[in-house]
Amino acid sequence: MNRIQLATLQLLYKLAREDRPADLSLLAAELGQTCVVLDRVLGELEKAGLADAERVRLTMAGLAVAASSRSVLRSRPRHGRLSSVA
């Protein structure tokens, strides 16, 4: 799993805990990426069984990964973007 995938899982987890709805625009803005990139990332996470791309939500497996992983959300690169390179 690459950094942007993990950050996406963690952001979806954070939003769910705060009872806030998620959509591509919000994820893109929070992670400093484009909607196109986040759409691709959600598709990759869905293929791995970690997210539901259409509903922009975690699966139970994704919830477990996000809850048990070390946060990457606070350690953004200087320009505010997480690398989308695998």
WONOR-V288986 format. One record per helix or strand of 3 or more residues. SS is the DSSP state (2 for helix, 1 for strand). FROM is the first residue (numbers start at 0). TO is the last residue. If there is no record, write none. Layout:
BEGIN
SS FROM TO
SS FROM TO
END
This chain:
BEGIN
2 2 16
2 23 30
2 34 46
2 59 67
END
